[in-house]
Amino acid sequence: MATRSIIPFGPQHPVLPEPIHLDLVIEDEKVVEAIPSIGFVHRGLESLVAKKEFTEYVYIAERICGICSFMHGMSYCDAVEHIMEVEIPDRAKYLRTIWAEMSRIHSHLLWLGLLADGFGYESLFMQSWRIREKILDMFEATTGGRVIFSVNQIGGVLKDIDDSLMNQLLKSLDDIEKELKAITKTFLNDATVNNRLRGVGILTAKQAVDLATAGPFMRASGINRDMRTTGYNAYKDLEFAPIISKDGDSYARCEVRINEIFQSINLIREAAGKMPAGDIATPIKGFPNGEHATRVEQPRGEAFYYVKADGTKFIDRFRVRTPTFANLPGLLETLKGCQLADVPLLVLTIDPCISCTER
């Protein structure tokens, strides 16, 4: 009879820059069960609505996560705009869409690098992050920031992208696409990479639905669900279909994210070609009074934002359900029965953001 032991994974681990803690119940080298323990980086951001005016809270919402910062600020603004019945200009919708897709590209490239590092492919890690620098350069050129961008405001955006900058962005995307095609061959065709990813951590379509997973983690199990298809911002004017795979393993999650990068590049090109002229913000008056829930597709999956206002300059309630929080039950399911050596890779395949999860 195999000996059963409990060993800790985290909160500090060389594969992950953030503190995630799992108690792994193992028999020899096989994981029988994983028990999560979260709460290491709780920052109380939701309670700050009592101290920051609703127009200032945009910059608090951005700091829920550095990688998804633009979308956090955008989603908070969207919820408040619905409460105040503010219709933002079409150009602002397109600008938000372009920056949102740039966020998806840089998030997925960051993840590809961490995945490569997770199975010991150092040069592939460096190449992924070198390509990512190009999109960060364009973030800096168009917003002034590389991590926190602060271009969202209630009523629209604070900065515009002129024709010259847009042409630079499109040229950078051409370079990124060309270089990404080269490393895609390694991620999807290399025998060593395939050996570490194929058939590892399978999550069936039924499990993905029953456990309410989100994003590429869910779509890699064959579930066709993407909040962008609801048509918020400029997505209603753009042509795309969610990227899915039916295998449900670690390889499928890698394949979905790589294809989403190519899709994001095409969406930015299409948005740039259809960009309308006009204002980038609508002036707002008064204070919000009411409640609204917004759902958007972040790089890691669907995020849910709830804002309740009472007619004062302070928001009454702000609540966020982030995709990593939604994906933790699915992660625990994939860990059951896996080899101990595969645990770091399986944790990475949900693209965890503990900062988002604990707020």
Secondary structure as UniProt FT lines:
FT   STRAND          4..9
FT   TURN            14..15
FT   STRAND          21..27
FT   TURN            28..29
FT   STRAND          30..37
FT   TURN            40..41
FT   HELIX           45..50
FT   TURN            54..56
FT   HELIX           57..62
FT   TURN            63..64
FT   TURN            67..68
FT   HELIX           69..83
FT   TURN            84..85
FT   HELIX           90..118
FT   TURN            119..120
FT   HELIX           122..143
FT   STRAND          152..153
FT   TURN            154..155
FT   STRAND          156..157
FT   HELIX           163..189
FT   HELIX           191..197
FT   TURN            198..199
FT   HELIX           205..210
FT   TURN            211..212
FT   HELIX           215..219
FT   TURN            220..222
FT   HELIX           227..230
FT   TURN            232..234
FT   HELIX           235..237
FT   HELIX           250..274
FT   STRAND          289..298
FT   TURN            299..300
FT   STRAND          301..310
FT   STRAND          314..321
FT   HELIX           323..335
FT   TURN            336..337
FT   HELIX           340..342
FT   HELIX           343..348
FT   TURN            349..350
FT   HELIX           354..358
//
